[in-house]
Amino acid sequence: MPEDEASPDLSVRATSSRRQTTDDNQCSRSIDRMIAAGPLSHNGRTSSKRSLRCKELRALREFGKTLTDDRRLKSCGSKIRQGGFGEAEEVLETTVSCGRAWLCPTCAYHAARHQFRRLADMLMAWTSGGGAVALLTLTQSHCIEDELGTLWDRLGGGWAAMVRGSGWRADQGSFRLRGYVRVTEVVHHPHSGWNVHFHVFLLLDQPLDHQQLHQLKDRLTARFSRGIKAAGGQASWDGQHLDPIQSGSERRLASYYAKGTNARWKPDGSRTPMAILADLKETGEGLALWKEFGVAVTVAKRKRYSPSQGIANLVPNRP
């Protein structure tokens, strides 16, 4: 199954040589602007604005192709010619896109741009209409021995327990919770191992005071922790966070949380899967981690961006 719903299945982008150059320039200009960068220290990277440029992304994509037998990944970026000379529908050149945002550096970049715009538009439309937003972060206990696929499955069990049943319906009524957008983030730390977790933007009819936020966190955490435990893991109350989002911060937060499919190195030594691939290309280190990640996002359908059902009806004319 495809591992991310942000991009379509194997597709073809029609471009002329002139159009391709324009897209490349736009990509190079926007990549730093879109992703909120923090200071980086892993593997000697110390620039506060370090991110991979489009040329680097394409080179990384080509390197990734040498590590896989997946035909879709291997075809990404290849150019084909379509249409006959002089025809009304003449296309001089088309570029194939695999759409595998978890595993393909260039498709990851395009997916992040798309998800940033969707999320920013959704949040700004909701708050401008008088609604409020709270950010819920859901995590679980993990260690260096834990396999990524197992942790991801446990996280899914915790989520299912949280958003199903009478408890969730009661929360929707009591706290005027209208919908959500869930974003998945995966990082790896050399000492604590894989950390897959959810960032959930909760759409509320009105702001919650401190006591209401505490009550909602208690209720959500209780069900989430039970689901994690039932799946064989552990999740503590202190490991979960629920905070109100201040008006005016929607685009900045959307930009920050759209980073997950891109290469990112954090000050504490953790890095995203695409950063693992970049380090593997540069140093030869991390092959086992990259292969483990590839298996985890291939054997099961892992969504990066998941809005609640019917959320488009809450914010009309928005994606």
C-alpha positions as CSV (number, residue, x, y, z in Angstrom):
1,M,0.0,0.0,0.0
2,P,1.2,3.6,-0.6
3,E,2.6,5.0,2.6
4,D,1.2,8.6,2.4
5,E,-2.0,10.1,1.2
6,A,-0.7,13.6,0.6
7,S,0.5,12.8,-2.9
8,P,-1.4,10.9,-5.6
9,D,-0.4,7.5,-7.0
10,L,2.1,7.3,-9.8
11,S,1.6,10.5,-11.7
12,V,3.0,12.6,-14.5
13,R,3.8,16.3,-14.2
14,A,3.7,18.0,-17.6
15,T,6.5,20.6,-18.0
16,S,8.4,22.2,-20.8
17,S,12.1,23.0,-20.2
18,R,11.3,26.6,-19.4
19,R,8.6,25.6,-16.9
20,Q,11.0,23.1,-15.2
21,T,13.5,25.9,-14.6
22,T,10.9,28.1,-13.1
23,D,9.8,25.4,-10.7
24,D,13.4,24.7,-9.6
25,N,14.0,28.4,-8.9
26,Q,10.7,28.6,-6.9
27,C,11.6,25.5,-5.0
28,S,15.0,26.8,-4.0
29,R,13.6,30.2,-2.9
30,S,10.8,28.7,-0.8
31,I,12.2,25.8,1.0
32,D,13.9,27.8,3.7
33,R,11.0,30.2,3.9
34,M,8.4,27.4,4.3
35,I,10.2,25.3,6.9
36,A,10.9,26.9,10.3
37,A,14.5,25.9,10.9
38,G,16.2,25.6,14.3
39,P,19.9,25.4,15.2
40,L,21.4,22.2,13.9
41,S,24.4,20.3,15.4
42,H,24.2,16.7,14.1
43,N,27.2,15.6,12.1
44,G,28.9,19.0,12.2
45,R,25.9,20.9,10.8
46,T,25.8,24.2,12.8
47,S,23.9,26.5,10.5
48,S,20.6,27.8,11.9
49,K,19.1,27.7,8.4
50,R,20.4,24.4,7.1
51,S,18.0,22.6,4.7
52,L,18.5,20.7,1.6
53,R,18.2,22.7,-1.7
54,C,16.5,21.3,-4.7
55,K,19.7,20.2,-6.4
56,E,20.6,18.3,-3.2
57,L,17.1,16.8,-3.0
58,R,17.3,15.5,-6.5
59,A,20.8,14.0,-5.8
60,L,19.4,12.4,-2.7
61,R,16.5,11.0,-4.6
62,E,18.9,9.4,-7.1
63,F,21.0,7.9,-4.2
64,G,17.8,6.5,-2.6
65,K,17.0,4.7,-5.8
66,T,20.1,2.6,-5.5
67,L,18.7,1.3,-2.2
68,T,15.4,0.0,-3.4
69,D,13.7,-2.3,-6.0
70,D,10.5,-0.3,-5.9
71,R,9.6,0.6,-9.5
72,R,7.7,3.7,-8.5
73,L,10.6,5.1,-6.5
74,K,13.0,4.3,-9.3
75,S,10.9,6.0,-11.9
76,C,10.5,9.3,-10.0
77,G,12.1,12.2,-11.8
78,S,12.4,10.5,-15.1
79,K,11.4,12.5,-18.1
80,I,9.3,11.3,-21.0
81,R,7.9,12.9,-24.1
82,Q,4.2,12.9,-25.0
83,G,2.0,14.3,-27.7
84,G,2.8,14.7,-31.4
85,F,4.4,17.8,-32.9
86,G,1.9,20.5,-33.7
87,E,-1.0,18.8,-31.8
88,A,-3.4,20.9,-29.7
89,E,-2.4,18.8,-26.7
90,E,1.3,18.8,-27.4
91,V,3.4,18.3,-24.3
92,L,7.1,18.6,-25.0
93,E,8.3,16.9,-21.8
94,T,6.8,15.3,-18.7
95,T,8.3,14.4,-15.4
96,V,7.2,11.3,-13.5
97,S,6.4,11.7,-9.8
98,C,6.2,8.7,-7.6
99,G,4.2,10.3,-4.8
100,R,6.0,8.4,-2.0
101,A,6.4,11.3,0.4
102,W,7.8,9.2,3.2
103,L,10.6,7.8,1.1
104,C,11.3,10.1,-1.8
105,P,13.1,13.4,-1.0
106,T,11.6,15.5,-3.8
107,C,8.1,14.2,-3.3
108,A,8.5,14.8,0.4
109,Y,9.3,18.4,-0.3
110,H,6.2,18.9,-2.5
111,A,4.0,17.0,0.0
112,A,5.3,19.3,2.8
113,R,4.5,22.4,0.8
114,H,1.0,21.1,0.0
115,Q,0.3,20.1,3.6
116,F,1.6,23.4,5.0
117,R,-0.8,25.3,2.7
118,R,-3.8,23.0,3.6
119,L,-3.1,23.3,7.3
120,A,-2.4,27.0,7.4
121,D,-5.5,27.8,5.3
122,M,-7.7,25.5,7.5
123,L,-6.5,27.0,10.8
124,M,-6.6,30.6,9.6
125,A,-10.1,30.2,8.2
126,W,-11.3,28.5,11.4
127,T,-9.9,31.2,13.8
128,S,-11.0,34.1,11.6
129,G,-14.5,32.7,11.8
130,G,-14.5,32.9,15.6
131,G,-13.3,29.4,16.4
132,A,-10.4,28.4,18.6
133,V,-7.6,25.8,18.2
134,A,-5.7,23.7,20.7
135,L,-2.6,21.6,20.0
136,L,-2.5,18.1,21.4
137,T,0.7,16.1,21.3
138,L,0.5,12.4,21.9
139,T,3.6,10.3,22.7
140,Q,4.5,7.0,24.2
141,S,7.5,5.5,26.1
142,H,10.2,4.1,23.8
143,C,13.8,2.9,24.0
144,I,16.6,2.0,21.6
145,E,15.5,-1.6,21.4
146,D,12.0,-0.8,20.2
147,E,11.2,-1.4,16.5
148,L,9.6,1.4,14.6
149,G,6.8,-0.7,13.2
150,T,5.8,-1.9,16.6
151,L,5.8,1.6,18.1
152,W,3.8,2.9,15.1
153,D,1.2,0.1,15.6
154,R,0.9,0.9,19.3
155,L,0.4,4.6,18.6
156,G,-2.4,3.6,16.2
157,G,-3.9,1.6,19.0
158,G,-3.8,4.5,21.4
159,W,-5.4,6.8,18.8
160,A,-8.2,4.4,18.0
161,A,-9.0,4.1,21.7
162,M,-9.1,7.9,22.1
163,V,-11.4,8.8,19.2
164,R,-13.9,6.0,19.3
165,G,-16.8,5.3,21.6
166,S,-18.9,7.2,24.1
167,G,-16.0,9.0,25.7
168,W,-15.0,10.7,22.5
169,R,-18.6,11.7,21.7
170,A,-19.0,13.1,25.2
171,D,-15.8,15.2,24.8
172,Q,-17.1,16.5,21.5
173,G,-20.3,17.7,23.2
174,S,-18.8,19.0,26.5
175,F,-15.9,20.9,25.0
176,R,-17.5,21.9,21.7
177,L,-14.8,19.9,19.8
178,R,-15.8,20.0,16.2
179,G,-12.9,18.3,14.3
180,Y,-9.2,17.8,14.1
181,V,-6.2,17.6,11.8
182,R,-3.6,15.0,12.9
183,V,0.0,15.2,11.8
184,T,2.5,12.3,12.2
185,E,6.1,13.0,13.0
186,V,9.0,10.4,13.1
187,V,12.5,11.0,14.5
188,H,15.3,8.9,15.6
189,H,17.7,9.6,18.5
190,P,21.0,7.7,18.9
191,H,20.3,6.9,22.5
192,S,16.5,6.6,22.8
193,G,15.8,5.2,19.4
194,W,12.7,5.8,17.3
195,N,10.0,8.3,18.4
196,V,6.9,8.3,16.3
197,H,4.2,10.6,17.7
198,F,1.1,12.7,16.8
199,H,0.5,16.4,16.7
200,V,-3.2,17.0,16.7
201,F,-4.8,20.4,16.0
202,L,-8.2,20.4,17.7
203,L,-10.9,22.7,16.3
204,L,-13.1,24.2,19.0
205,D,-16.1,26.4,18.9
206,Q,-14.6,28.6,21.5
207,P,-11.4,28.9,23.6
208,L,-11.1,26.7,26.7
209,D,-9.9,28.1,30.0
210,H,-7.1,26.5,32.0
211,Q,-9.4,24.2,34.0
212,Q,-11.2,23.0,30.8
213,L,-8.0,22.3,29.1
214,H,-6.8,20.3,32.1
215,Q,-10.1,18.3,32.1
216,L,-9.9,17.6,28.4
217,K,-6.3,16.5,28.6
218,D,-7.2,14.1,31.4
219,R,-10.0,12.5,29.5
220,L,-8.0,12.2,26.2
221,T,-4.9,10.9,27.9
222,A,-6.8,8.3,29.9
223,R,-8.2,6.7,26.8
224,F,-5.0,7.1,24.8
225,S,-2.9,5.5,27.5
226,R,-5.4,2.6,27.8
227,G,-5.1,2.0,24.1
228,I,-1.3,2.1,24.2
229,K,-1.3,-0.4,27.1
230,A,-3.6,-2.7,25.3
231,A,-1.2,-2.7,22.4
232,G,1.7,-3.6,24.6
233,G,3.2,-0.2,25.3
234,Q,3.1,2.5,27.9
235,A,2.2,6.2,27.8
236,S,2.4,8.6,30.8
237,W,0.2,11.6,31.6
238,D,3.2,13.9,31.7
239,G,4.2,12.8,28.2
240,Q,1.0,14.3,26.6
241,H,0.5,18.0,26.1
242,L,-2.5,20.2,25.3
243,D,-2.0,23.9,24.7
244,P,-4.1,26.7,23.2
245,I,-2.9,28.2,20.0
246,Q,-2.6,32.0,20.0
247,S,-4.3,33.9,17.2
248,G,-1.8,35.0,14.6
249,S,0.5,31.9,15.0
250,E,-1.4,29.7,12.6
251,R,0.9,29.9,9.6
252,R,4.1,29.7,11.7
253,L,2.8,26.5,13.4
254,A,1.6,25.0,10.2
255,S,5.0,25.6,8.7
256,Y,6.8,24.0,11.6
257,Y,4.6,20.9,11.7
258,A,4.8,20.4,7.9
259,K,8.5,19.6,8.3
260,G,8.2,15.9,9.1
261,T,8.9,14.5,5.7
262,N,11.9,16.7,5.1
263,A,15.5,16.3,6.3
264,R,15.9,17.8,9.7
265,W,18.6,17.6,12.3
266,K,17.8,18.7,15.8
267,P,20.1,20.1,18.5
268,D,19.6,17.0,20.8
269,G,21.0,14.7,18.1
270,S,17.6,13.4,16.8
271,R,16.9,13.4,13.1
272,T,14.1,12.7,10.7
273,P,14.2,9.7,8.4
274,M,15.1,11.9,5.4
275,A,18.1,13.2,7.4
276,I,19.1,9.6,8.0
277,L,19.1,9.1,4.3
278,A,21.2,12.3,3.8
279,D,23.7,11.1,6.3
280,L,23.8,7.7,4.8
281,K,24.7,9.3,1.4
282,E,27.4,11.4,3.0
283,T,29.0,9.1,5.5
284,G,27.6,5.6,4.8
285,E,26.1,5.5,8.3
286,G,22.4,4.5,9.0
287,L,21.6,1.9,6.4
288,A,19.9,-0.4,8.9
289,L,17.8,2.5,10.2
290,W,16.7,3.6,6.7
291,K,15.8,0.0,5.8
292,E,13.8,-0.3,9.0
293,F,11.9,2.9,8.2
294,G,11.3,1.8,4.6
295,V,9.7,-1.4,5.8
296,A,7.6,0.4,8.4
297,V,6.0,2.7,5.9
298,T,5.6,0.1,3.2
299,V,4.0,-2.9,5.0
300,A,1.2,-0.7,6.4
301,K,-0.6,2.5,5.3
302,R,1.0,5.3,7.3
303,K,-0.7,8.6,6.9
304,R,1.3,11.8,7.4
305,Y,-1.7,14.2,7.3
306,S,-5.1,13.0,8.6
307,P,-8.1,15.4,8.9
308,S,-11.2,14.2,10.7
309,Q,-14.2,13.1,8.6
310,G,-16.3,16.0,7.4
311,I,-13.8,18.7,8.4
312,A,-14.1,20.4,5.0
313,N,-17.7,21.1,5.7
314,L,-16.7,23.1,8.8
315,V,-14.6,25.5,6.9
316,P,-16.2,26.0,3.5
317,N,-14.1,26.7,0.4
318,R,-11.0,25.4,2.1
319,P,-9.0,22.2,1.1
